[in-house]
Amino acid sequence: ILNVEQSPQSLHVQEGDSTNFTCSFPSSNFYALHWYRWETAKSPEALFVMTLNGDEKKKGRISATLNTKEGYSYLYIKGSQPEDSATYLCASPSWVGRDDKIIFGKGTRLHILP
Amino acid sequence: GAVVSQHPSRVICKSGTSVKIECRSLDFQATTMFWYRQFPKQSLMLMATSNEGSKATYEQGVEKDKFLINHASLTLSTLTVTSAHPEDSSFYICSAGPADTQYFGPGTRLTVL
């Protein structure tokens, strides 16, 4: 069973500062990693889908890197703004036997302090 | 270990039949659970909010008569896809959590032939 871990669980960052957090996953049988920005009771907003080792993707002030050999991905936010406050989820689809599953991490809750 | 489970993990059915998917919180009580669906290569989309002991709240564009939600206990919510058609084939995922923390289930892959 795939296990996706995120750290830290919660993070407080001063407005204007940059920050980053981690998603780790088993490196065997990997084929994709998804990052979402999510507010509870809303549809998660897809940020990145990453598939290749060494991938680096960027969307505005947010970027992500992927290391499939060691099983981790970093999400970076540059110059944090209040609207960045949210939970950031990573998820990895997995094919186990005849069933496919998507396993989510527990998320990193980011709070931007004014 | 997993704190939210879903059953079945995979179901294949004929067009016109109904399919029930269960979402269970394993070690906490959940007065609210959320149901999502994910089409291939697309993001999760919130379908509805399941409320224990009362009616579910559906997102705009989601047919409440087609996607029946029952939240009869504090640990179980069910989603029934009625008269399923091939376009309902998707990945259905639930989430639940104590307070303001949410955990996602592993999902149910529905294929309608």
Interface residues (C-beta under 8 A of the other chain):
Chain A: Y36 T40 A41 K42 S43 P44 E45 A46 V49 T87 L89 A91 R98 D99 D100 K101 I102 I103 F104 K106 G107
Chain B: S9 R10 F34 Y36 Q38 K41 Q42 S43 L44 M45 L46 T49 E59 F91 I93 D100 T101 Q102 Y103 F104 P106 G107 R109
